C-alpha cells in the first residue's frame, strides 16, 4: 500500500488541479487538517504505516492514531490502493465531499451521533473507539488559575467553554454542564487560540502524549486540569461515502481489518500508548453517567 503527500494550499483551485494531474492512477486523495498532517508525518517518519506497532512519541495524538489504524485496517481487509494527502484548513468540508461521493472516506473518525445524521450518504464502520472509552481533558491556558482549580460540577458555573454543535456529542456534553456560557466556534484552531488568549476558559480535548498531557502547536500551549476528565458517552467510527465507486469495498475492508486489530488488542494498545486512553481509576470523572 502506497502513501504519499502533497503539501500545497488546498484553497487554490489551480493548485488542486495540478495535484490531481500529478497523482498516480491508483491513488485516492485524502484531505486532512494541516496540524494533524504535520504531527502524522513527524510520527511516521518515513516508516511503512502498516508496519507501525508502537504508538509513543511527542507528536502522536488521537487523530494520528485514527489515521494509522484505518490504513492498517484497510490493508488487512485487502484494500490495496495508495493514498495521497492534501493538507489544509479543513473542518467540515470533508462531510460535504463524502455526501457527494467526491471523497472516499475520512481518516478522522466520527462520533456515532454525527455519522448517523448523514447515514443516508455514508457507510458507518464498526467502532474504533467504543462507547464508554472516550474521556477528554479540560484544556486551558496555564495562566488560567480559576479553571485549573476546578474540583466539582459547581465550579463550572463561573466558566466559559467553546465547541461547535456540528460535533453533536461534544456540544451535548458541554451543554449538560452548568456553564456560565458555551460559545460556538466551528474552526478547531480558532477554539484553541481563544482558550490560549483566555477569551474562553476551556475546551475539551483528547489527552495528549506528552508527560504532563499538555498540548503545544505553534504558539499555542494548553494544559489539562490535573487528574480531572469529562466522559463523552458515544462511540467513534470511520465513515465511507456510499456514492464513491470504491465505497462498498472500502467499508468491507475496514470492518474486516478492525475485527483483526481488535482481536489482537492492537486498537486499545495504540490509544493507550498514545496517552489518549488513561487509567480512569486515577481520574476524577466530572460527569459520570
C-alpha positions as CSV (number, residue, x, y, z in Angstrom):
1,X,0.0,0.0,0.0
2,X,1.5,3.4,-1.1
3,X,1.2,6.5,1.0
4,X,2.3,9.9,-0.5
5,X,1.7,13.5,0.4
6,X,1.3,16.8,-1.5
7,X,1.7,19.8,0.7
8,X,0.1,22.8,-1.1
9,X,-2.7,25.2,-0.1
10,X,-5.9,23.4,-1.0
11,X,-7.8,26.6,-1.2
12,X,-6.4,27.4,-4.6
13,X,-8.3,25.8,-7.4
14,X,-5.3,25.9,-9.7
15,X,-3.2,24.1,-7.2
16,X,-5.9,21.4,-6.7
17,X,-6.0,20.9,-10.5
18,X,-2.2,20.4,-10.6
19,X,-2.4,18.0,-7.6
20,X,-4.9,15.7,-9.4
21,X,-2.9,15.8,-12.6
22,X,0.2,14.6,-10.7
23,X,-1.4,11.7,-8.9
24,X,-0.6,8.1,-9.6
25,X,-3.5,6.5,-11.4
26,X,-4.4,4.3,-8.4
27,X,-4.0,7.0,-5.7
28,X,-7.0,8.1,-3.7
29,X,-7.0,11.7,-2.4
30,X,-7.5,12.2,1.3
31,X,-8.0,15.7,2.7
32,X,-6.6,16.2,6.2
33,X,-6.3,19.1,8.6
34,X,-2.8,20.6,8.3
35,X,-1.9,20.4,12.0
36,X,-2.9,16.7,12.2
37,X,-1.0,16.0,9.0
38,X,2.2,17.7,10.4
39,X,2.1,15.5,13.5
40,X,1.3,12.4,11.4
41,X,4.3,13.0,9.2
42,X,6.6,13.6,12.1
43,X,5.4,10.5,13.9
44,X,5.5,8.1,10.9
45,X,8.9,9.5,10.0
46,X,9.2,7.6,6.7
47,X,8.1,4.2,8.1
48,X,5.7,1.9,6.4
49,X,2.4,2.7,8.0
50,X,1.2,-0.9,8.0
51,X,4.3,-1.9,10.0
52,X,3.8,0.5,12.9
53,X,3.1,-1.4,16.1
54,X,4.2,1.1,18.9
55,X,2.5,4.5,19.4
56,X,4.5,6.5,21.8
57,X,6.1,9.8,20.8
58,X,5.9,13.6,21.1
59,X,3.6,14.1,18.1
60,X,1.3,11.1,18.5
61,X,-2.3,12.1,19.2
62,X,-5.8,10.6,18.9
63,X,-6.4,11.7,15.4
64,X,-3.0,10.5,14.3
65,X,-3.7,7.1,15.7
66,X,-7.0,7.1,13.8
67,X,-5.1,7.8,10.6
68,X,-2.8,4.8,11.2
69,X,-5.5,2.4,12.4
70,X,-7.8,3.0,9.4
71,X,-4.9,2.4,6.9
72,X,-3.9,-0.8,8.7
73,X,-7.5,-2.0,8.7
74,X,-7.9,-1.3,5.0
75,X,-4.7,-3.2,4.3
76,X,-5.7,-6.2,6.4
77,X,-9.0,-6.2,4.7
78,X,-7.4,-6.4,1.3
79,X,-8.0,-2.8,0.0
80,X,-4.8,-2.3,-2.0
81,X,-4.9,1.3,-3.1
82,X,-2.5,4.1,-2.4
83,X,-3.4,7.4,-0.8
84,X,-2.2,10.9,-1.4
85,X,-2.7,13.5,1.3
86,X,-3.8,17.1,0.7
87,X,-3.5,19.0,3.9
88,X,-5.1,22.4,4.6
89,X,-7.5,24.4,6.8
90,X,-10.2,21.7,6.7
91,X,-13.1,21.4,9.2
92,X,-16.5,20.3,7.8
93,X,-15.7,20.3,4.1
94,X,-14.9,16.6,4.3
95,X,-18.5,15.8,5.3
96,X,-19.9,17.6,2.2
97,X,-17.5,15.8,0.0
98,X,-18.3,12.4,1.5
99,X,-22.0,13.0,0.9
100,X,-21.3,14.0,-2.7
101,X,-19.0,11.0,-3.4
102,X,-16.0,13.3,-4.1
103,X,-14.2,11.8,-1.1
104,X,-13.9,8.1,-0.4
105,X,-13.6,8.3,3.4
106,X,-12.5,10.3,6.4
107,X,-9.3,9.2,8.1
108,X,-10.5,11.1,11.2
109,X,-13.2,9.1,13.0
110,X,-16.7,10.5,13.6
111,X,-18.9,10.4,16.6
112,X,-21.8,8.0,16.0
113,X,-24.3,10.8,16.5
114,X,-22.6,12.8,13.7
115,X,-22.3,9.8,11.5
116,X,-25.9,8.8,12.0
117,X,-27.0,12.3,10.8
118,X,-25.5,11.6,7.4
119,X,-26.2,7.8,7.3
120,X,-28.2,8.2,4.1
121,X,-24.9,9.1,2.3
122,X,-22.3,7.1,4.2
123,X,-21.4,3.6,5.4
124,X,-20.5,3.6,9.1
125,X,-17.8,1.2,10.3
126,X,-17.6,-0.8,13.4
127,X,-16.5,1.3,16.4
128,X,-12.8,2.1,16.6
129,X,-13.4,3.8,20.0
130,X,-16.2,2.1,21.8
131,X,-18.9,3.8,23.8
132,X,-17.6,4.4,27.4
133,X,-14.0,4.6,26.3
134,X,-13.7,8.3,25.5
135,X,-12.5,10.5,28.3
136,X,-11.4,14.1,27.4
137,X,-9.3,16.5,29.3
138,X,-10.4,20.0,30.3
139,X,-7.7,22.0,28.5
140,X,-7.0,25.6,29.4
141,X,-4.2,28.3,29.5
142,X,-1.5,27.5,32.0
143,X,-2.3,31.0,33.4
144,X,-6.0,30.3,34.0
145,X,-5.9,29.5,37.7
146,X,-9.7,29.6,38.0
147,X,-10.1,26.7,35.6
148,X,-7.1,24.8,36.8
149,X,-8.5,24.7,40.3
150,X,-11.9,23.2,39.5
151,X,-12.9,20.3,41.6
152,X,-16.6,19.6,41.0
153,X,-19.6,20.5,38.8
154,X,-20.5,23.7,40.8
155,X,-17.1,25.1,39.8
156,X,-18.2,25.3,36.2
157,X,-20.8,27.9,36.9
158,X,-18.2,30.7,36.5
159,X,-16.5,29.2,33.5
160,X,-16.9,29.6,29.7
161,X,-16.3,26.8,27.1
162,X,-16.1,26.7,23.4
163,X,-17.2,24.0,20.9
164,X,-19.4,23.5,17.9
165,X,-22.9,22.0,17.6
166,X,-21.6,20.3,14.5
167,X,-19.8,17.9,16.9
168,X,-23.1,16.7,18.4
169,X,-21.6,14.6,21.3
170,X,-19.1,17.3,22.4
171,X,-21.8,20.0,22.2
172,X,-24.3,18.0,24.2
173,X,-21.8,17.0,26.8
174,X,-20.8,20.6,27.4
175,X,-24.4,21.7,27.3
176,X,-25.1,19.4,30.2
177,X,-22.5,21.1,32.4
178,X,-23.6,24.1,34.4
179,X,-21.5,26.6,32.5
180,X,-21.6,30.3,32.6
181,X,-21.7,30.3,28.8
182,X,-21.0,27.9,25.9
183,X,-19.6,29.7,22.8
184,X,-19.9,28.4,19.3
185,X,-16.8,28.4,17.0
186,X,-16.6,26.0,14.1
187,X,-12.9,26.1,13.5
188,X,-10.8,24.0,15.9
189,X,-7.7,26.1,15.7
190,X,-9.7,29.2,16.5
191,X,-11.1,27.4,19.5
192,X,-7.6,26.7,20.8
193,X,-6.4,30.2,20.2
194,X,-9.4,31.7,22.1
195,X,-8.5,29.5,25.1
196,X,-4.8,30.3,24.8
197,X,-5.7,34.0,25.0
198,X,-8.1,33.4,27.9
199,X,-11.0,34.8,25.9
200,X,-12.6,31.5,26.8
201,X,-11.8,29.4,29.8
202,X,-11.5,25.9,28.3
203,X,-12.2,23.4,25.6
204,X,-12.4,19.6,25.7
205,X,-9.5,17.8,24.1
206,X,-8.2,14.2,24.0
207,X,-5.4,13.7,26.5
208,X,-2.1,14.2,24.8
209,X,1.0,12.0,24.8
210,X,3.4,14.5,26.5
211,X,4.5,13.6,30.0
212,X,2.2,16.2,31.6
213,X,-0.5,15.7,28.9
214,X,0.0,19.3,27.7
215,X,-0.7,20.3,24.1
216,X,1.6,22.6,22.0
217,X,1.0,23.7,18.4
218,X,2.9,26.7,17.1
219,X,2.5,29.4,19.8
220,X,-0.5,27.7,21.4
221,X,0.2,25.9,24.7
222,X,-2.6,24.4,26.7
223,X,-2.7,22.2,29.7
224,X,-5.3,19.9,31.2
225,X,-6.9,20.3,34.6
226,X,-4.8,17.8,36.6
227,X,-6.5,14.4,37.2
228,X,-9.9,15.6,36.0
229,X,-11.8,14.3,33.0
230,X,-15.1,14.6,31.2
231,X,-16.7,11.5,29.7
232,X,-18.1,11.8,26.2
233,X,-20.5,8.9,26.2
234,X,-20.6,8.0,22.5
235,X,-18.6,5.7,20.1
236,X,-16.4,6.8,17.2
237,X,-16.5,5.3,13.7
238,X,-14.9,5.7,10.3
239,X,-17.4,6.8,7.6
240,X,-17.2,5.9,3.9
241,X,-19.1,7.5,1.1
242,X,-21.9,5.4,-0.4
243,X,-21.6,7.4,-3.6
244,X,-17.9,6.8,-4.2
245,X,-17.2,3.8,-6.6
246,X,-14.9,2.2,-4.1
247,X,-17.1,2.9,-1.1
248,X,-18.6,-0.6,-0.7
249,X,-15.2,-2.4,-1.0
250,X,-13.6,0.1,1.4
251,X,-16.2,-0.4,4.2
252,X,-16.0,-4.2,3.9
253,X,-12.2,-4.0,4.2
254,X,-12.2,-1.5,7.1
255,X,-14.6,-3.7,9.1
256,X,-12.6,-6.9,8.4
257,X,-9.4,-5.1,9.4
258,X,-10.8,-3.6,12.6
259,X,-12.0,-7.0,13.6
260,X,-8.5,-8.4,13.2
261,X,-6.9,-5.5,15.0
262,X,-9.5,-5.7,17.8
263,X,-8.8,-9.5,18.3
264,X,-5.1,-8.7,18.7
265,X,-5.9,-5.9,21.2
266,X,-4.0,-3.6,18.9
267,X,-6.5,-0.8,18.9
268,X,-6.7,-0.4,22.7
269,X,-2.9,-0.7,22.9
270,X,-2.4,2.1,20.3
271,X,-4.7,4.6,22.1
272,X,-3.1,3.7,25.5
273,X,0.5,4.2,24.2
274,X,-0.6,7.5,22.6
275,X,-1.7,8.8,26.0
276,X,-5.4,9.0,25.0
277,X,-6.7,6.1,27.0
278,X,-5.9,6.9,30.6
279,X,-6.3,4.9,33.8
280,X,-9.7,6.1,34.8
281,X,-9.1,5.0,38.4
282,X,-6.6,7.8,38.7
283,X,-9.1,10.4,37.3
284,X,-12.0,12.3,38.8
285,X,-14.7,11.9,36.2
286,X,-16.7,15.2,36.5
287,X,-19.8,13.9,34.8
288,X,-20.2,10.1,35.5
289,X,-23.1,8.5,33.5
